[in-house]
Amino acid sequence: MGCVCCKFPSSLSDGGKKIKRKRRKNATADEFSEVIPIPSHDFKLECAALTRRGYYPDTPNKDNQDCFCIKTSIQGNPNVHIFGVFDGHGHSGKQCSNFVKNRLIEILSSDETLLEDPVKAYNSAFSTTNNELHDNPDIDDSMSGTTAITVLVINDKLYVANVGDSRAVISVKPDHQGRIVSQDLSDDQTPYRNDECERVKECGARVLSVDQVEGLKDPSVQSWGDEESSGSDPPRLWMQNAMYPGTAFTRSVGDSLAEKIGVMAVPEVSVTQLTHNHPFFVLASDGVFEFLSSQTVVDMVDRYMDPRGACSAVVAESYKSWLEHENRTDDITIIVVHVNGLINSGGEAGGSGGQPPPLRPDVSPQQSEMYGSVASDFS
């Protein structure tokens, strides 16, 4: 697997297990995992993350533009944690994804309204981060940027904020002990969605596939099927009378030129109450979901007791699927989080209202941070 460059302080959350690092022989690889206790509801999150640089035969030295972060005990609170996957694109994609990873989490962590109104805090953090990226003299984000999928855990609730086409998925264990099923926690923001397609058109975007732009297909046919069956020629956004930017997503952080035709950094935020019927959740870049459905990913993760094994299996299968369909692969990043020991069913401690339940003020462990990006190739 890939060389993951992360930084860790010496202290982890109170009661947590030290992050495991494992380097395989004959491969530049690191694997990471951590156990995160949630004192307010007496359960634990066991997580692992893995990112793999794509295979690019024409540009063998291309950087991995994906990165991820895991930050625990936000604002010193042992019940508040955040997970994020960031998928950069364009010439400055790596710089964009790393900048957004760092600033977004920093802004959220310092927002005094985070626990009172997570949705408001999310919107403010994305807006501020986007503006700061535009204003950064060291990063050209005119035609570069990043998508972002983040999961904020507050007690037994998940606040999921999405910008772009990465995805968060949770597993649901049926009451009748049937097959485990997937439930998307985010909706991919692409022109396949009618609402997003119409929104960017109203902002002046042309929505066409590459074949339509090049005259190989009729541009008046504004139907592209769906992401699961469309193949490798998705609808993209173009300026009027121009052959750029060609983004296959309708929201991102950065992409200052694409903002003129409706691409924006406003997240869609969903709220999910964790219950004992939710064994795990997953965050991943579109390098995973390009050829694997949410259900396929959930089925694969469900086969592994250890989230590290699940990460490795999904990344390997994604890589294989890319090469079966194309002569290259995308960068691939995944975080798997197991939910262990949660006994509530949504109507007990924590409730299901719009505001998070009170947090325990009597425990203030030090923070743990796990930030990842890839620096080298794979064997």
Salt bridges, closest charged atoms under 4 A:
ASP30 OD2 - ARG21 NH2 3.37
ASP30 OD2 - ARG23 NH2 3.27
GLU31 OE2 - ARG24 NH2 2.80
GLU106 OE1 - ARG103 NH1 3.01
GLU132 OE1 - ARG103 NE 2.61
ASP141 OD2 - HIS134 ND1 2.52
ASP156 OD2 - HIS41 NE2 3.46
ASP188 OD2 - ARG167 NH2 2.65
ASP195 OD2 - ARG193 NH2 2.84
GLU196 OE1 - ARG199 NH2 2.93
GLU196 OE2 - ARG251 NH2 2.94
GLU198 OE2 - LYS201 NZ 3.97
ASP211 OD2 - LYS217 NZ 3.95
ASP255 OD2 - HIS89 NE2 2.65
GLU259 OE2 - HIS134 NE2 2.79
GLU268 OE2 - ARG193 NH2 2.88
GLU268 OE2 - ARG251 NH2 3.92
ASP299 OD2 - ARG179 NH2 2.39
ASP306 OD2 - ARG308 NH2 2.70
GLU326 OE1 - ARG328 NE 3.70
GLU369 OE2 - LYS71 NZ 3.47
ASP377 OD2 - ARG53 NH2 3.02
